[in-house]
Amino acid sequence: MNKSTRTTRQRQVILDQLCALSTHPTADELYHLVRQEPPHISLGTVYRNLELLSDQGLIQCLELSGHQRRYDGN
């Protein structure tokens, strides 16, 4: 991760789960997977962290016309 961005437990869980998948989940799909680990994680937290990880180049945001964004951790 970038030096200016603190690595939080929630952010690491999101990144680990996304990298473990062979599919390209939406933020909602990923939320349902990661909320099992830190149970108090919110959907907003997942969206914010996906945006941050994408901006840092650690994951890819796949924007298909007319569809929800999907994310790739590989």
N, C-alpha and C positions, 0 to 999 in steps of 0.2 A: 504494500500500500504506500501511497504518497506520504512523505514525512509530515506534511501539513495536516493530514487527516488522521485522526485517532482511530485505532482499530478497536471497535466495540465488540462485545460478545454477539450482539444481534447481527451486526454487519458481517462478522466472520461466519455465523451460522447460515446466513443468506448466501454468501459466496460459496461456502462448502457444499451446501445443498444444490445450488445451481450447477456447480462444476461436476457433481456426481451424476447428474441427469444426462441422458443421451437425447432427450427431447428439448424442445424450445418452449418452455412454459410462459404463460402470461403472468403478470404480477399477482393476480388473484389465485392462480393455480399454485404458484410458489408460496403464497401466504398460507394456504391450507396445509402445505407440507412443513413449513418452518415453524408454525405456531405450536407445533407439538414439542419443540425443544425449549425455547423460552416462551412459556404459555401466555405471557402478557404482551407479546409483540403485536403491534397494530398493523392494519393494512397500510396506513399512511407511512409507517416506518419502513415497510417493505418497499413501497414506491420511492421514497426518498433515498434509500440506500441503493436501490437498483439504478437510479439516476446518477448518484455519486460514483458508483462503481463503473458505470458506463462512461462517464466523463473522464475518469482516470484511465480508461482503456483496459480495465481488468476483465470486463465482460463486453459483449456486443448487444446492442439494442437492435432488433430486427423490426423495421416498420414496413408492414405490408399494406398496400392501399386498401382502405375500407375495413381493416381489421385491427384488433387490439395489438399493441406492441408485444413482441415476444423477446425473450432474452436467451443468450447463448453464453455459457461459461467456459466453453472449450475453444 
